Amino acid sequence: MANNALNQKLKPSAKLAEVIGTSGQTTRAEAVKRLWDYVKEHDLQNPENRREILADDKLKQVFGKAKISMFEVGRVVNENLSGEAQTSTHKKKVA
């Protein structure tokens, strides 16, 4: 497996961990997959527009709002993961 940003292990926020079922380190790809599994398991896609996710109480804590577009999922997951990998793209200048 390539060692890229999608495969680096990061720690989910407590809110995201509730949804994806793990508080241990996980990859971005695995976190997105588990979030989608949760959405499908709880039938949270808008039946009139399948590109929208209608948040239940747990997802509202993660999303910060009642619904999001499927195109926002990656950003939301990134905002709820922390670790060295997230800050490594912002290199500090050494004087």
Beta strands, then each sheet from edge to edge (+ up, - down):
strand 1: 11-12
strand 2: 45-46
strand 3: 49-54
strand 4: 67-69
strand 5: 81-82
sheet 1: 1+ 5-
sheet 2: 2+ 3- 4+
end
